[in-house]
Amino acid sequence: MWLDDIGSRVGSQLSRPITYVITSFLSIALYNVVELTFILLLTFKRRKGLYFWSFVVATWGIAVYSIGFILKDFNLVDNAISYFYVTLIVVGWCAMVTGQSMVLYSRLHLVVRHHIMLRFILGMIVCDVFLLQIPTVILCYGANSSTSDRFVLPYAIYERIQVTVFFIQESIISGVYVYETFRLLRSEDEVLEGTHREAARRLMLHLILMNIIVICLDIAILVLEWAGRYASQTAVKGFIYSVKLKLEFDILNQLVTFVYHSHTSNSGNLDVDSSSRNLWDMNQQTEPHTASARHLHPRHCAWASVASRVRRDFTISAEKKVSKIIQYTRKQSDSSGSPQDQGSVRPT
């Protein structure tokens, strides 16, 4: 029967090939959690804000979710206390899925200036929590209880519904992000130089490609779910959500890198040292009273707004180190050309 999910019942015995699949994907998911944790700690200079904490919750939700399914699928916990691994599964799943949506939502603040749109998306996320996650949690406990026969069929139906709706939800948020980024790039087209127009086109192609990859990954989850491969789908889901979080960093970095180079170039203050500065310090290079700033196109302030919002939360430590090395080298070079100043240079 197409609703007879493999591995959804309490104490399900899985075949050896399926256990290999589960072991592989859950192991990679846990490794990605460790890697994402280091990326978070090294990237954010201010460890607060919606984006940061959404990322933390989504990342560690994957770990809790994966551990829960390891205990369930390999029967490492007695069925009499199945509520233990079920609790890990549902807590990790809620954190992973809603956390991913909140990461996408918080990223929208960089490019979306319409508060109605932002509130609509936030309302959609909150509604799905109550309409999808709470009933799924109840049915999951029931399907893994001593009276599982009463809950297996409703759980299988609702599982397919929630997987499909969450796929639609994340696709909507990603689509809004791509559309608003496209509008932002189009609004700057008349003030961007030829090189930056080409960079803008590459950025849009990159965003579209990344979102196509994410959609394909989500479709894989849908196919496994509707095929009744519950055990494989749940293992692959943890892996896919960890990959989506890693792609999230790449998408954000591409946008901010483009904003940095286009903003500094058009500000007229891009000096030799700027290429080695902190990637997010671009708004310090333009002062409103400078002649170049006064002649800037009015719409160009959109880039400055994006830059200042991102700069508050991120840093690239390697860029700072390179900047200090270059500054120290220049001071040494200047002091060697002025004998009276020798011995006065100290490393910054």
C-alpha positions in Angstrom: 0.0 0.0 0.0 1.4 3.4 -0.9 0.6 4.7 2.7 2.5 1.9 4.3 5.6 3.8 5.2 8.8 1.7 5.7 10.2 2.4 9.1 7.5 4.6 10.6 6.2 2.1 13.2 7.8 1.6 16.6 10.3 -1.2 16.6 10.5 -1.4 12.8 13.1 -3.8 11.4 15.0 -2.3 8.5 16.8 -4.2 5.8 20.6 -4.0 5.6 20.7 -1.8 2.4 18.4 0.7 4.1 20.6 0.7 7.2 23.6 1.5 5.0 21.8 4.5 3.5 20.6 5.7 6.9 24.1 5.4 8.4 25.7 7.3 5.5 23.4 10.2 5.4 23.0 10.7 9.1 26.8 10.5 9.6 27.3 13.2 6.9 24.6 15.3 8.4 26.3 15.2 11.9 29.7 16.1 10.3 28.1 19.1 8.5 26.7 20.2 11.9 30.2 20.4 13.3 31.5 22.2 10.2 28.6 24.7 10.3 29.2 25.4 14.0 32.8 26.4 13.2 31.7 28.5 10.3 29.2 30.3 12.5 31.8 31.0 15.2 34.4 32.3 12.8 32.0 34.3 10.6 29.9 36.3 13.1 31.5 39.0 15.1 28.2 39.8 16.8 26.6 36.6 18.0 23.1 37.9 18.3 20.2 38.8 16.0 17.5 36.8 14.2 19.8 35.5 11.4 22.5 34.2 13.8 20.2 32.5 16.2 18.0 31.0 13.5 21.1 29.5 12.0 22.2 28.1 15.4 18.8 26.6 16.0 18.5 25.1 12.5 22.1 23.7 12.7 21.8 22.0 16.1 18.2 20.9 15.3 19.8 18.7 12.6 22.1 17.1 15.2 19.2 16.4 17.7 17.0 15.1 14.8 19.8 12.8 13.5 20.6 11.4 17.0 16.9 10.6 17.5 16.6 8.6 14.3 19.9 6.8 15.0 18.3 5.6 18.3 15.0 4.7 16.6 16.2 3.1 13.4 18.9 0.9 15.0 16.7 0.0 18.0 19.3 1.3 20.5 16.6 2.2 23.0 14.0 -0.1 24.4 10.5 0.3 22.8 9.1 0.8 26.3 10.7 4.2 26.4 10.2 5.1 22.8 9.1 8.6 23.9 12.8 9.4 24.5 13.9 9.1 20.9 10.6 10.5 19.7 11.2 13.6 21.7 14.6 14.0 20.2 13.1 13.5 16.7 10.3 16.0 17.0 12.3 18.7 18.9 15.1 18.4 16.3 12.7 18.4 13.4 10.8 21.5 14.6 14.1 23.3 15.1 15.5 22.2 11.8 12.5 22.9 9.6 11.3 26.1 11.2 14.9 27.3 11.8 15.6 26.9 8.1 12.5 29.0 7.2 13.5 31.7 9.7 17.1 31.8 8.2 15.5 32.4 4.8 13.1 35.0 6.3 15.8 36.9 8.2 17.9 37.0 5.0 15.0 38.8 3.3 15.6 41.9 5.4 18.7 42.6 3.3 16.8 43.2 0.1 13.1 43.5 0.9 11.9 47.0 2.1 8.2 46.2 2.1 7.1 45.5 5.7 3.8 44.0 4.5 5.7 41.4 2.5 7.9 40.5 5.5 4.9 40.3 7.9 3.1 38.1 5.4 6.0 35.6 5.2 6.5 35.6 9.0 2.7 35.0 9.4 3.0 32.1 7.0 5.8 30.5 9.0 3.9 30.9 12.3 0.7 29.5 10.8 2.5 26.4 9.5 4.0 25.8 12.9 0.5 25.5 14.4 -1.3 23.9 11.5 1.5 21.4 10.5 4.1 20.9 13.2 1.9 20.5 16.3 -0.4 17.9 14.7 2.6 16.0 13.3 4.2 15.9 16.7 1.1 14.4 18.3 0.7 11.8 15.5 4.4 10.9 15.7 4.2 10.2 19.4 1.1 8.1 18.7 2.7 6.1 15.8 5.6 5.2 18.1 3.4 4.2 21.1 2.0 0.9 22.2 -1.2 1.7 20.3 0.6 2.6 17.1 -1.9 0.9 14.8 -4.4 3.7 15.4 -2.0 6.4 14.4 0.1 5.0 11.6 -2.3 5.8 8.8 -3.2 9.4 9.9 0.5 10.0 10.5 1.4 8.8 7.0 -1.2 11.1 5.5 -0.2 14.1 7.5 3.5 13.5 7.0 3.0 13.8 3.2 1.0 17.0 3.7 3.5 18.7 5.9 6.5 17.7 3.7 4.7 19.2 0.7 3.6 22.4 2.4 7.0 23.1 3.9 8.5 22.6 0.4 6.1 25.2 -1.0 6.8 27.5 1.9 10.6 27.5 1.5 10.2 27.8 -2.3 8.1 31.0 -1.8 10.6 32.6 0.5 13.5 31.8 -1.8 11.5 33.0 -4.8 10.8 36.3 -3.1 14.5 36.7 -2.3 15.6 36.1 -5.9 12.9 38.5 -7.2 13.8 41.3 -4.8 17.5 40.9 -5.5 16.8 41.1 -9.2 14.8 44.3 -8.6 17.6 45.8 -6.5 20.2 45.0 -9.2 17.9 46.4 -11.9 17.5 49.7 -9.9 21.3 50.1 -9.8 21.8 49.1 -13.5 22.1 52.7 -14.7 24.8 53.6 -12.1 26.9 50.5 -12.4 29.8 50.3 -14.7 30.2 47.7 -17.4 32.3 45.4 -15.2 29.7 45.6 -12.4 26.8 45.0 -14.8 28.5 41.7 -15.8 29.1 40.9 -12.1 25.4 41.6 -11.5 24.4 39.1 -14.2 26.8 36.5 -12.7 25.2 37.1 -9.3 21.7 36.5 -10.6 22.8 33.4 -12.4 24.5 32.2 -9.2 21.4 32.8 -7.1 19.1 31.1 -9.6 21.5 28.1 -9.8 21.7 27.8 -6.0 17.9 27.9 -5.7 17.5 25.3 -8.4 19.9 23.0 -6.5 17.9 23.6 -3.3 14.6 22.8 -5.1 16.0 19.6 -6.6 17.2 18.5 -3.1 13.7 19.2 -1.7 12.1 17.3 -4.6 14.2 14.3 -3.6 12.6 14.5 -0.1 9.2 14.7 -1.7 9.8 11.7 -3.9 11.0 9.5 -1.0 8.1 10.6 1.1 5.4 9.9 -1.4 7.1 6.6 -2.3 6.6 5.4 1.3 10.3 5.3 2.0 10.0 6.9 5.5 13.3 5.6 6.9 15.3 6.7 3.9 13.4 10.0 3.6 14.0 11.0 7.2 17.8 10.2 7.0 18.2 12.0 3.7 16.2 15.0 5.1 18.9 15.7 7.8 21.6 15.6 5.2 19.8 17.8 2.8 18.9 20.4 5.4 22.6 20.6 6.4 23.6 21.1 2.8 21.0 23.8 2.4 22.5 25.7 5.3 25.9 25.5 3.7 24.5 26.8 0.5 22.9 29.6 2.5 26.3 31.0 3.4 27.4 30.9 -0.2 24.3 32.8 -1.4 24.7 35.5 1.2 28.4 35.9 0.6 27.9 36.3 -3.1 25.4 39.1 -2.6 27.5 41.0 -0.1 30.7 40.6 -2.1 28.9 42.2 -5.1 27.5 45.0 -2.9 30.9 45.7 -1.5 32.7 46.0 -4.8 30.0 48.0 -6.6 29.5 50.4 -3.7 33.2 51.1 -3.1 33.9 51.5 -6.8 31.0 54.0 -7.3 31.9 55.9 -4.2 35.1 57.1 -5.7 37.1 56.2 -2.6 38.3 52.7 -3.5 42.0 52.8 -2.7 44.7 50.2 -2.9 44.1 49.1 0.6 40.4 48.5 0.2 40.7 45.1 -1.4 42.2 43.8 1.8 39.8 45.3 4.2 37.1 43.6 6.1 34.5 42.7 3.5 31.7 44.3 5.5 33.4 47.7 6.2 32.4 49.3 2.9 30.2 52.0 4.4 33.2 53.5 6.1 34.7 54.3 2.7 32.0 56.9 1.7 31.3 60.1 3.6 28.2 62.0 2.7 30.1 65.3 2.5 32.5 64.2 -0.2 32.2 65.4 -3.7 31.8 61.9 -5.1 29.1 61.1 -2.6 27.1 64.2 -3.5 27.0 63.1 -7.2 25.9 59.6 -6.5 22.7 58.4 -8.0 19.8 58.6 -5.4 19.0 54.9 -5.9 22.6 54.0 -5.0 21.7 54.4 -1.3 20.1 51.0 -1.5 23.5 49.4 -1.7 24.7 51.4 1.3 21.7 50.3 3.2 22.3 46.6 2.4 26.0 47.0 3.3 25.5 48.7 6.6 22.9 46.0 7.7 25.2 43.1 6.8 28.4 44.8 8.2 27.0 44.8 11.7 26.8 41.0 12.0 29.6 39.6 9.9 33.4 39.6 9.7 36.1 37.7 7.9 39.1 37.4 10.2 41.5 36.5 7.5 40.7 39.8 5.7 41.5 41.7 8.9 44.8 39.9 9.3 45.8 40.7 5.7 44.8 44.4 6.3 47.0 44.6 9.3 49.9 43.0 7.5 49.7 45.5 4.6 49.4 48.4 7.0 52.4 47.3 9.0 54.4 46.7 5.8 53.6 50.2 4.6 54.6 51.8 7.8 57.9 50.0 7.8 58.5 51.1 4.2 57.7 54.7 5.1 60.1 54.6 8.1 62.9 53.2 6.0 62.6 56.2 3.6 62.7 58.7 6.6 65.8 58.0 8.8 64.6 60.3 11.5 61.5 58.2 11.9 63.3 54.9 12.1 62.6 53.0 15.3 59.3 54.7 15.9 57.2 52.1 14.0 55.3 49.6 16.0 53.2 46.8 14.7 49.4 47.5 14.9 
